[in-house]
């Protein structure tokens, strides 16, 4: 390894070359995996999550390999590395403690890929976070939230949290369309409006099976859920093909139902307040 008459400059050039080579190999492998294996996963209908994890694992291995090669081929760094390993003791304990969380995330990522509580492309809820799984790396899981912001959660947290997966096995989702009407309004008429508006929406699907249809079960189930202080609370169970379209459908239906209620004379009540001024009370005395 001799490029110039200055050994330190040689070490620098060698390190840069190793890093560039590792980066080029990483880019080539990423391209192969992205274009080849990802396409194969779609054609064969195989979960692509393991390919994402495999791609990220290769990057980590290449980085570690490049660092080892640089340390091994530069005498000063090799001596420094040997000294570190020779004087393990407290330093090894400190490194082990510092890397505990990192190893926990790696193991957590492996468990996520093996046991598949979710996969890339699934719509999940983790704690207060909701969105689509975009990537699973060695260290963390990336979720694309509803505002197109990336939520980065450590794999160890993902392994220990309760996960609500809206895409596991079946992406269809039942949306609860809930409205309140006054006690003077006609409940059956309100139900008819809710059903009509739901069935007109492009994202609505009829989730009944053949047996349900043969038995005459309604495509949209409506219920009176409770009596409020000023309203009778109604609910319609409307099915959508997936959570994203389901949320859009729910927002659209709340608007459409409000407009139809106004046309049909069905009142959506709001609380009334009677204000009594203190001076009026004193005047009565």
N, C-alpha and C positions, 0 to 999 in steps of 0.2 A: 504494500500500500504506500506508493511513493509518487506523488504528483508534482511536488515542488521541493526546493531545498529546505524549506521551513517545515519541520515535522508538525507543528501545531496547526499550520495552514492545511497540511495534508489531512489531519484529523477532522478539521472543520469541513473540508471538501468531502471526505468519506462519509461523515455524518449526514451532510445534505443529500448526497447521492443515495444513501440507504433510505432516508426519509422519502425522497422523491420516488424511488422504486416501490417502496411499500404503498405510497399513495396511488401510484399508477396501477399496481396490482389490485388494490382495493377498488378503484373505479372500474376496472375491467370485470372483476368478479361481481360487483354490484349490477353492472349492465347485463351480464349473463343471467344473473338471478332474476332481475326485474323483467327482462324481455323473454327469457326462456322458461324458467320455472314458473313465473307468475302466469304466463300464457298457458302452460301445461296444466296448472292448477285449475284454471277456468275451464279448459277443454275437458279435463277429467273430473271436474267438480270436486276437487280436493281443497281442503281448507288451506289458504295461503299463509296463515299465521306462522306456521313453522318455518316458512321460507323467509319471512321478515326477521324472525328471531335468528335464523341461521346466518342471514346476511349481516346482521349486527354483531353476531359472535365472531364472524370472520374478520370484521374490522378490528375488534378488540385483540384477536390473536395476532393480526399483522402488526399492530402498534406495539404489543409486548415483544414480538419477535424482533422488530426493528431496534427497540431499546436494548435487547440482549445482545444483538449483533454489534451495535455501537460500543457497548461496554466491553465486550469480549475482545474487540480488535484495537482498542485504544488502551495501551498499557497503564496509563495513569488512572483511567476509569476502572479498569479491571482490578487494579490494586485496591482502589477505593471500595469496589464491590466486595472483594474478598475480605477486606477489613470489617465491612458491615456484617457479613455473615459470621466472621470469626468472633466478633464481639456481640453476639446475639443478645443475651441477657435482657437488660431493661429496654434496649432499642427494639428487640423483637417483640417484647410484650406491648410496647407502645404502638408499633406498627400493627400488631394483631388486633389491638383494641380499636385503632383508628379504622382498620379495614373490615371490622366486624359487620358494620352496616352495609358496606359494599358487597361482601359475600352474601349477606342476607338477601339483598336485592337480586343478586345473580341466581341464587337458589330459588327465590320467589318467582323469578322470570321463567326458570326451567319448569317449575310446578305449574305455572299458568299455561305453558305450551303443552305439557303432558296431560293435564286433567281438564283443560279447555272449559273453564267456567264462562269464557267469552272468547271471541276471535276477532281478528281485524275486520272491520265493517259492521260489527254489532252495535246496537244502540243500548247503552247501559246507564244505570244510575249508581254512583258510588258516593255515599254520604249525601252531601248537598250538590254534587256535581252530576250533570247529565250531558250526554253527547255520544258521538260515534267514535269507536276505537279506531285510531289511525295508525298506530305503530306500537310494537312491543320490543323494547331494546333489552340489553343485558341489565340495565339499571332501573329503567322506569317504563311506564305505560303512558302513551300520549293519547289524550282524548280531545277530539274537536268539538267544542261546545256549541250551543245554539247561536252564539254571537260570533262564530268563526274564530274564537280564541282557543289556543291550545292549552289544555290542562295536563300538566306533567305530574304524575303520581308515582312514587317509588313502588317497585314490585312487591316489596315486603308489606307495604300497606295494602296493596291490592289483594295479596294472599290472605290477609287477616280481616278485611272488611266484608260486610254483607253487600253483595252485588245484585242489583235488580237488572236482569237481562231481558230486554224487550224483543230480542231477535233470536233467542235460543229455541230451536226447532220450528217455531212458527212466529212470523213477524206480525201477523194480524193483531190488532189491538182494539179493545172495546172502550170507547170514550163515553163518559157520563156527561150528558148535556143537562144541566140543572138550572131551573128557573123558578121564581116564585110568582104566584098570581094572588090577587086579592080574594077574600072570602066570598065576595059577590060574583066573581067570574065563574064561567062554565068550565069545569074541569075537563069534560070530554072534548069540548071544542078546542081547548088549549092543547090536549093530547093530539088531536087531529092536525093542528097546525105544526106541531113539532115533528110529527111523522112525515107530513108532506114535505116540509123543508129539508128534512134529513135525506129523504129518498131522491130529492132533486140534486143533491150535491154530487159532483163528479167523483169524489173520493169514497163515497158510501159504498159498502159491499153488503150483500145478503149472506150472512154467515150460517144460515140454516143448512142442515144436511137433508137428505131425501126423506128421512123418517120425520123430521120436524115439519117439513112441508106437507107430508101425507097426513100428519095429525092436525094440521091447520094452525100451528104455532105462528104468531106474528113475527115478521122480519125485524121489527123494532119493539123492544119491550119497554113499556112505560109504567111508571109507578108514582104513587104519592108517597113521598119519603118522610114527611113530617109536617106538623102544624107550627108555624112560627108565630111571633107576636102580632105580625100584621100580614102574614102571607101563608098560603098553602104551597108547600115546596114540592115541585114535580121533577122527575128524572126520566130521561130517555136514554137507553143504552144503544149506541150507534157504533157499528163496526167500521174500521178503516184498514187499508192494506198494511200500514206500518205506522210507527209512532210519529214520524215527521209529518206525514200527510194527515194523520189523526189529529195532531195539534192544530194544523191549518184548518181542517174541517170543523173542529170545535169552535174556533174563533169565528169562522164564517157563519156557522149556524146560530151562534148567540146573536149576531147582528141581524141575520135574516128573520129569526124568530121574534126579536124585539120589533122589527118593522111590521111583520104580519100581525102581531098582537095589537099594535097601534091601529092597523086597518080593521081588525075584527072587533075592536072595542074590548079587548081583554086587558085588564089593568095589571101592571107590575107595580105593586105598592111600594111606598117609601115611608119611613116613620114620620109621624106628625108630632109636633111639640107645642104644648100650650105654655106660654110665658106669662107669669104673674109678677107684676112689679111690687116691690115692698111698700111703696107709697099708697098703692091701691088697697093693700091689706090694712094699712094704718087708717086710711080714709073710711073703710067700713066700720072701724072701731069707733 
